[in-house]
């Protein structure tokens, strides 16, 4: 995860020239600020900084598809039947914020999804399980308020990248995280994890500081903590890996998929060809779809599951 920290820091750097994107995408990641700059504007609308909890970091932004935004602005009364996606960003549980991932909100809203891009509390001030609990709370808040954003609570998917994939999968697959907020795993239609570190010995990496000092992997890794709610059911899962990922190893997805399958969940695994850890999320930008196929692969899955 040390490499991931360095990558995250580089994402915040502005001034990367458009002509250099191909070279950057092949070796690292273009800056998130740049991605948000070149993402198409005028196609969606956004409501910023909605609180799902009492802490300043417990907030989210809602992105609306163009047709829905136009109807709202025209004082029409759209049906609350849009599918809803909750996106959880990465950052090694120590960095990143929803504003840096606005391009994901734009991308998903352009595809027709009401999209919540969330913030959550981070280490070192807040360690595990705080960031997973926040993710669960944000998911539940979005679910319970779906109709206010013209979305259908029966068509909710949760997506996370890297540390955010850990959060998303952990928060939904273990009913103990959702239960305090009036939700259970089966209330969610689908979960997508992109390049998630679901099963590794954190004690050997710099990320050990975000977990309790005396904790073992068995006590915190999502693949060992799967628990269905009262319905006894799990949502469906899509676990995506990047072909050239040198940060999060494939074994994380393999072990998580095996654990979910053993628990009775339906799991699909997919590889994103030509993607590395950084570009497995960067190519969600509608301006970087040429980098790899993560966006069409993800949208194809959502279209099937959120009808």
C-alpha positions as CSV (number, residue, x, y, z in Angstrom):
1,X,0.0,0.0,0.0
2,X,3.0,2.3,0.2
3,X,3.0,2.7,-3.6
4,X,-0.7,3.6,-3.3
5,X,0.1,6.5,-1.0
6,X,2.6,7.8,-3.5
7,X,0.1,7.5,-6.3
8,X,-2.6,9.3,-4.3
9,X,-0.3,12.2,-3.6
10,X,0.6,12.5,-7.3
11,X,-3.1,12.6,-8.2
12,X,-3.5,15.9,-6.4
13,X,-0.9,17.6,-8.6
14,X,-2.3,20.1,-11.1
15,X,-0.9,21.2,-14.4
16,X,-0.6,17.9,-16.2
17,X,-0.8,18.7,-19.9
18,X,-3.5,17.0,-22.0
19,X,-0.9,15.9,-24.5
20,X,0.9,13.9,-21.8
21,X,-2.2,11.9,-20.7
22,X,-1.3,8.8,-22.8
23,X,2.2,8.6,-21.3
24,X,0.9,9.2,-17.7
25,X,-1.9,6.7,-18.1
26,X,0.6,4.0,-19.1
27,X,2.9,4.6,-16.1
28,X,0.9,6.2,-13.3
29,X,-2.4,8.2,-13.1
30,X,-3.4,11.6,-14.4
31,X,-4.2,14.2,-11.8
32,X,-7.7,14.0,-10.4
33,X,-8.0,17.7,-10.7
34,X,-7.3,17.4,-14.4
35,X,-9.8,14.7,-14.8
36,X,-12.5,16.9,-13.3
37,X,-11.3,19.8,-15.4
38,X,-11.7,17.9,-18.7
39,X,-14.9,16.0,-17.8
40,X,-17.8,17.3,-19.9
41,X,-19.8,20.0,-18.1
42,X,-23.5,21.0,-18.7
43,X,-24.7,17.4,-19.0
44,X,-25.5,16.8,-15.4
45,X,-26.3,18.8,-12.2
46,X,-25.0,18.3,-8.7
47,X,-26.1,19.0,-5.1
48,X,-23.1,19.5,-2.9
49,X,-22.2,18.8,0.7
50,X,-25.3,16.9,2.0
51,X,-24.7,15.6,5.5
52,X,-25.3,12.0,6.3
53,X,-23.8,12.3,9.8
54,X,-22.7,14.9,12.3
55,X,-18.9,15.0,11.6
56,X,-17.7,17.5,8.9
57,X,-16.3,14.6,6.9
58,X,-19.6,12.8,6.8
59,X,-21.1,14.3,3.7
60,X,-21.7,13.5,0.1
61,X,-22.6,15.0,-3.3
62,X,-25.5,13.9,-5.5
63,X,-25.1,13.9,-9.3
64,X,-28.2,13.9,-11.5
65,X,-28.5,12.7,-15.1
66,X,-29.2,15.5,-17.6
67,X,-32.8,14.5,-18.3
68,X,-33.6,14.4,-14.6
69,X,-31.9,17.7,-13.9
70,X,-33.7,19.3,-16.8
71,X,-37.1,18.1,-15.5
72,X,-36.3,19.3,-12.0
73,X,-35.2,22.7,-13.2
74,X,-38.4,22.9,-15.2
75,X,-40.5,22.3,-12.1
76,X,-41.8,19.1,-13.4
77,X,-42.5,16.1,-11.2
78,X,-40.2,13.2,-12.4
79,X,-40.9,9.7,-11.2
80,X,-38.6,8.4,-8.5
81,X,-37.5,5.5,-10.6
82,X,-33.9,6.3,-11.4
83,X,-31.3,3.7,-10.3
84,X,-29.0,5.0,-7.6
85,X,-25.3,4.4,-7.3
86,X,-23.1,5.2,-4.2
87,X,-19.4,5.6,-5.0
88,X,-16.7,5.3,-2.4
89,X,-13.2,6.7,-3.2
90,X,-9.8,5.2,-2.4
91,X,-6.8,6.8,-0.8
92,X,-5.3,4.2,1.5
93,X,-7.9,5.3,4.1
94,X,-5.8,8.4,4.7
95,X,-6.4,10.7,1.8
96,X,-8.7,11.7,-1.0
97,X,-12.1,13.3,-1.0
98,X,-15.3,13.4,-2.9
99,X,-14.4,16.5,-4.8
100,X,-11.4,14.8,-6.4
101,X,-13.7,12.1,-7.7
102,X,-16.3,14.4,-9.2
103,X,-15.4,12.9,-12.6
104,X,-16.9,9.6,-11.4
105,X,-20.1,11.3,-10.4
106,X,-20.2,13.0,-13.8
107,X,-19.5,9.7,-15.6
108,X,-22.2,7.7,-13.9
109,X,-24.8,10.5,-14.1
110,X,-24.1,10.8,-17.8
111,X,-24.9,7.1,-18.1
112,X,-28.3,7.7,-16.4
113,X,-27.6,7.0,-12.7
114,X,-28.3,9.3,-9.8
115,X,-25.0,9.1,-8.1
116,X,-23.8,9.8,-4.5
117,X,-20.1,10.4,-4.2
118,X,-19.2,10.2,-0.5
119,X,-16.6,11.5,2.0
120,X,-15.8,9.5,5.1
121,X,-13.5,10.0,8.2
122,X,-9.9,9.0,7.7
123,X,-6.8,7.9,9.5
124,X,-4.8,8.7,11.5
125,X,-7.5,10.5,13.5
126,X,-10.1,7.8,12.7
127,X,-9.0,4.2,12.3
128,X,-10.9,1.0,11.4
129,X,-13.8,0.4,11.7
130,X,-14.7,4.2,11.5
131,X,-14.3,4.5,7.7
132,X,-16.3,1.3,7.1
133,X,-19.1,2.5,9.5
134,X,-19.2,5.8,7.7
135,X,-19.6,4.0,4.4
136,X,-22.4,2.0,5.8
137,X,-24.1,5.1,7.2
138,X,-23.7,6.9,3.8
139,X,-25.2,4.0,2.0
140,X,-28.1,3.8,4.3
141,X,-28.7,7.6,4.2
142,X,-28.7,7.4,0.4
143,X,-31.1,4.5,0.4
144,X,-33.5,6.0,2.9
145,X,-33.5,9.3,1.0
146,X,-33.5,7.9,-2.5
147,X,-37.0,9.2,-3.4
148,X,-35.9,12.8,-2.5
149,X,-33.5,12.5,-5.4
150,X,-36.0,10.8,-7.7
151,X,-34.2,7.5,-7.3
152,X,-35.6,4.0,-6.6
153,X,-34.4,2.4,-3.4
154,X,-35.0,-1.0,-5.0
155,X,-32.3,-0.2,-7.5
156,X,-29.2,0.6,-5.5
157,X,-25.6,-0.3,-6.3
158,X,-22.5,0.5,-4.2
159,X,-19.2,0.9,-6.0
160,X,-15.7,1.4,-4.5
161,X,-12.2,1.7,-5.8
162,X,-9.1,0.4,-3.9
163,X,-9.5,1.4,-0.2
164,X,-13.0,2.5,-1.1
165,X,-13.7,-1.0,-2.5
166,X,-12.6,-2.4,0.8
167,X,-15.1,-0.1,2.5
168,X,-17.9,-0.8,0.2
169,X,-17.6,-4.6,0.3
170,X,-17.0,-4.6,4.1
171,X,-19.9,-2.3,4.8
172,X,-22.4,-4.4,2.8
173,X,-21.2,-8.0,3.2
174,X,-21.2,-7.7,7.0
175,X,-24.7,-7.0,8.3
176,X,-23.3,-5.6,11.5
177,X,-22.3,-2.4,9.7
178,X,-25.6,-1.7,8.1
179,X,-27.9,-2.9,10.9
180,X,-27.5,0.3,13.1
181,X,-28.8,2.3,10.2
182,X,-31.9,0.2,9.5
183,X,-30.5,-1.7,6.5
184,X,-29.3,-5.2,5.7
185,X,-27.1,-6.6,2.9
186,X,-30.1,-7.8,0.8
187,X,-31.5,-4.3,0.6
188,X,-28.6,-3.5,-1.8
189,X,-29.0,-4.8,-5.3
190,X,-25.3,-5.0,-6.3
191,X,-21.8,-4.2,-5.1
192,X,-18.9,-3.5,-7.3
193,X,-15.3,-3.5,-6.0
194,X,-12.5,-2.2,-8.2
195,X,-9.0,-3.2,-7.3
196,X,-9.9,-3.8,-3.7
197,X,-7.5,-5.0,-0.9
198,X,-10.0,-7.3,0.8
199,X,-7.6,-10.0,2.1
200,X,-4.0,-9.1,3.0
201,X,-1.7,-8.9,6.0
202,X,-1.8,-5.2,6.7
203,X,0.8,-5.6,9.4
204,X,3.5,-5.9,6.7
205,X,2.6,-2.6,5.1
206,X,2.5,1.1,5.9
207,X,-1.3,0.9,6.0
208,X,-1.0,-1.0,9.3
209,X,-1.5,2.4,11.0
210,X,-5.1,2.6,9.9
211,X,-6.1,-0.5,11.8
212,X,-6.0,-1.2,15.5
213,X,-2.5,-2.0,16.8
214,X,-3.4,-5.4,18.2
215,X,-5.7,-6.5,15.4
216,X,-5.0,-9.4,13.1
217,X,-6.1,-9.7,9.4
218,X,-8.8,-12.2,10.5
219,X,-10.4,-9.5,12.7
220,X,-10.6,-6.8,10.0
221,X,-10.4,-8.2,6.5
222,X,-13.8,-8.4,4.8
223,X,-13.3,-11.9,3.4
224,X,-13.4,-13.2,7.0
225,X,-16.3,-11.2,8.3
226,X,-19.2,-12.0,5.9
227,X,-22.5,-12.0,7.7
228,X,-26.0,-11.9,6.1
229,X,-28.8,-10.0,7.7
230,X,-32.2,-11.4,8.9
231,X,-33.1,-12.3,5.3
232,X,-30.0,-14.5,5.1
233,X,-29.3,-13.1,1.6
234,X,-26.4,-11.1,0.1
235,X,-26.5,-8.8,-2.9
236,X,-24.7,-9.7,-6.1
237,X,-21.0,-8.8,-6.4
238,X,-18.8,-7.8,-9.2
239,X,-15.1,-7.8,-8.3
240,X,-12.9,-6.2,-10.9
241,X,-9.1,-6.4,-11.1
242,X,-6.6,-4.4,-13.2
243,X,-4.4,-6.5,-15.5
244,X,-1.3,-4.5,-14.6
245,X,-2.0,-3.8,-11.0
246,X,1.3,-3.6,-9.0
247,X,-0.3,-2.2,-5.9
248,X,-3.2,-4.5,-4.9
249,X,-2.5,-8.2,-5.7
250,X,-5.0,-10.5,-7.5
251,X,-5.1,-12.8,-4.4
252,X,-7.3,-10.2,-2.7
253,X,-10.1,-10.6,-5.3
254,X,-9.6,-14.4,-5.5
255,X,-10.0,-14.8,-1.7
256,X,-12.9,-12.4,-1.4
257,X,-14.8,-14.1,-4.3
258,X,-14.2,-17.5,-2.7
259,X,-15.5,-16.3,0.7
260,X,-18.6,-14.6,-0.8
261,X,-19.4,-17.7,-2.9
262,X,-19.0,-19.9,0.2
263,X,-21.5,-17.6,2.0
264,X,-24.0,-18.1,-0.8
265,X,-23.5,-14.9,-2.7
266,X,-23.5,-14.6,-6.5
267,X,-20.0,-13.3,-7.5
268,X,-18.6,-12.3,-10.9
269,X,-15.0,-11.5,-11.3
270,X,-13.6,-9.5,-14.3
271,X,-10.2,-8.3,-15.4
272,X,-9.8,-4.8,-16.9
273,X,-7.2,-5.3,-19.7
274,X,-4.5,-2.7,-20.1
275,X,-5.4,-1.1,-16.7
276,X,-3.1,-0.5,-13.7
277,X,-4.2,0.4,-10.2
278,X,-4.5,4.1,-11.0
279,X,-6.2,3.9,-14.4
280,X,-8.7,1.3,-13.2
281,X,-10.6,4.3,-11.8
282,X,-9.1,7.1,-13.9
283,X,-10.6,5.6,-17.1
284,X,-14.1,6.1,-15.6
285,X,-13.7,9.7,-16.8
286,X,-15.6,10.1,-20.1
287,X,-12.5,11.8,-21.4
288,X,-10.3,8.8,-20.8
289,X,-12.4,5.9,-22.1
290,X,-9.6,5.1,-24.6
291,X,-7.2,4.1,-21.8
292,X,-9.0,0.9,-20.9
293,X,-12.5,-0.7,-20.7
294,X,-13.4,-0.2,-17.1
295,X,-16.3,2.2,-17.8
296,X,-18.1,0.0,-20.4
297,X,-17.6,-3.1,-18.3
298,X,-19.0,-1.4,-15.3
299,X,-21.9,0.2,-17.1
300,X,-22.8,-3.1,-18.8
301,X,-23.0,-4.8,-15.3
302,X,-25.1,-2.0,-13.8
303,X,-27.5,-2.0,-16.8
304,X,-28.1,-5.7,-16.2
305,X,-28.5,-5.5,-12.4
306,X,-30.4,-2.2,-11.9
307,X,-33.3,-2.6,-14.3
